[in-house]
Amino acid sequence: MAPNEEHATTHELYLRDLGFLIRELAVESKQAAAESHSDFAIGYMLGFHRVVSLMQQQAEAFGIPLPDMALDEFDPDSELV
């Protein structure tokens, strides 16, 4: 269990888990795009770029630290292009 997890609300746990899963799928989409070079795979990866970017922007706007969403140390501009 993470240090703050025992006192986390359901919403906080949901956001952390969702961020982790989105990040994991984004990395997988980059690998698929690199392997297949198909237009679909590249578009799929770029869709994750948009989603991760939006999640990070909204977290900043609402004052939510990116580590709380498991989206810290992940730069979609360098990781998903």
Protein Blocks (a to p, Z undefined) as FASTA:
>chain_A
ZZklmmpcfklmmmmmmmmmmmmmmmmmmmmmmmnopaklmmmmmmmmmmmmmmmmmmmm
nopafklnopghiafklmmZZ
